[in-house]
Amino acid sequence: MHIPDLHSFLKTDLHLLVEVTYPAKTILLEEGKVSEKMFLVKNGALRVFFYQDGKELTLDFITENQAVSSFDSFLNGIPSDFVIETLESTTVYELHTENFHRLMENQEFQHTFQPLFYQRFSEINKRLISFIRDSPQKRYQQLLKNRPELLLRFPQHYIASYLGITSVSLSRIRNRR
């Protein structure tokens, strides 16, 4: 979810946000815990992942001017299916669940925020279809096209996990170019 300008985005409601800076490798949400916060990234980077058979599988990278939470957990009060962790020193604006619900009573906020949710769900849907339809090579090409900065910013093993392949397979794909 992309946040165009955080300060103008919430205008007079900035008092509902808490600005916090976390060091790298800080867990902001644990798998199995209920998410009580949404994180809007001012600067830095987060990784969303889960564990399967002892391995970490990366779902997404969240960078500047993006927002993340375990939305199902955040909105419905159920345990999160994944972990949110900082990859580098990261400053976020935290929006607590009760403040979010208060803001959702405001029509201006709804009109601003709902398209951002729809955009995020569309991105997730496209990524799911890509995992079913596309080869790892094509997923890599899409990453190069749509988010090339991730390839320079994050370790290869995280990128490989994000693409659903091993680091060795990612090296082979990169060498084919």
Secondary structure, 3 states (H helix, E strand, C coil): CECCCHHHHHHHHHHHEEEEEECCCCEEECCCCECCEEEEEEECCEEEEEEECCEEEEEEEECCCEEECCHHHHHHCCECCCEEEECCCEEEEEEEHHHHHHHHCCHHHHHHHHHHHHHHHHHHHHHHHHHHHCCHHHHHHHHHHHCCHHHHHCCHHHHHHHHCCCHHHHHHHHHHC
